[in-house]
Amino acid sequence: MSDSVAIFFAQVTNAATTAGSDASTQQPPPQPMWVMFAIYGLLAVMLYFALIRPQTLAKKKQEETIKSAKTGDRVVTTSGIHGVITNVKDTTVIVKVADNVKLEIEKSHIDKITRAEAEAGSGDKVAAGKA
């Protein structure tokens, strides 16, 4: 009797698995592993060019600007102080902000540099255009 019950349940479970495996319920075959790695690689490249590369380029440009600082250049610091460079040292610059007021500022805190020659040249062009 128990053998017949066991055979019956085996047939029922076998019938249930074969009935559920028709063509409409079959899953598509899994994608190859290289597709997943290609997607992650593409995402990493996109993040590099969208986030990391622009920051490194801006930092490089800022460092070049700071290295080219010389006496007579007008500067704006990161804290908003405007002045003219009177002396350039290794890691600092002396900035004249008013008559008899000079500040020693780290080069890394220089935000913008305006060249004295560029202002004089553009002023001459404007004056010539008005005449």
URWO-V40716 format. One record per residue. N is the residue number from 1. SS is DSSP state (helix for helix, strand for strand, loop for the rest). Layout:
[[N,SS] [N,SS]]
This chain:
[[1,loop] [2,helix] [3,helix] [4,helix] [5,helix] [6,helix] [7,helix] [8,helix] [9,helix] [10,helix] [11,helix] [12,helix] [13,helix] [14,helix] [15,helix] [16,helix] [17,helix] [18,helix] [19,helix] [20,loop] [21,loop] [22,loop] [23,helix] [24,helix] [25,helix] [26,loop] [27,loop] [28,loop] [29,loop] [30,loop] [31,loop] [32,loop] [33,helix] [34,helix] [35,helix] [36,helix] [37,helix] [38,helix] [39,helix] [40,helix] [41,helix] [42,helix] [43,helix] [44,helix] [45,helix] [46,helix] [47,helix] [48,helix] [49,helix] [50,helix] [51,helix] [52,helix] [53,helix] [54,helix] [55,helix] [56,helix] [57,helix] [58,helix] [59,helix] [60,helix] [61,helix] [62,helix] [63,helix] [64,helix] [65,helix] [66,helix] [67,helix] [68,loop] [69,loop] [70,loop] [71,loop] [72,loop] [73,loop] [74,strand] [75,strand] [76,strand] [77,strand] [78,loop] [79,loop] [80,loop] [81,loop] [82,strand] [83,strand] [84,strand] [85,strand] [86,strand] [87,strand] [88,strand] [89,loop] [90,loop] [91,loop] [92,strand] [93,strand] [94,strand] [95,strand] [96,strand] [97,strand] [98,strand] [99,loop] [100,loop] [101,strand] [102,strand] [103,strand] [104,strand] [105,strand] [106,strand] [107,helix] [108,helix] [109,helix] [110,strand] [111,strand] [112,strand] [113,strand] [114,strand] [115,loop] [116,helix] [117,helix] [118,helix] [119,helix] [120,helix] [121,helix] [122,helix] [123,helix] [124,helix] [125,helix] [126,helix] [127,helix] [128,helix] [129,helix] [130,helix] [131,loop]]
